[in-house]
Amino acid sequence: MALMRCKTHAPVGRTRAYVHPVEPVGFPSTALVCGSAACNASAYIWLEKDEKKTYNQGQRVFAAPTAALKVRAK
C-alpha cells in the first residue's frame, strides 16, 4: 500500500518497506499533502518493492492503506 509523504518525512515502515518515491500527477502543485501530522508540503507517492515493479510496467494508480483513497502517479 502506497503512502503519501514529502521527502523530509519519508516513511519508515514497521511492517512495510517503502523503496521508491514517484511524483503524483501535477507535482509539485498536487492536491496530495504529506501525511506527517505537522507537515503541509506537497507529497510524493512512496511505493513498496512490488508496487515499484508494477509502476515500471506502466501501472499508475495506487491504493493507500485505507480504501478511501487512490492516487495517480505521473
KATA-V723671 format. One record per backbone hydrogen bond with DSSP energy under -0.5 kcal/mol. NH is the residue of the N-H (numbers start at 1). CO is the residue of the C=O. Records with the same first field share a line. If there is no record, write none. Layout:
# KATA-V723671
NH->CO + CO
This chain:
# KATA-V723671
2->63
3->46
5->3 + 44
10->7
13->11
18->16
19->17 + 47
20->47
22->45
24->43
25->72
27->24
29->26
30->28
34->41
35->4
39->36
43->32
44->5
45->22
46->3 + 44
47->20 + 45
49->17
52->48
53->49
54->50
55->51
56->52
57->53
58->55
59->54
62->60 + 71
64->69
65->2
69->66
71->62
73->60
74->23
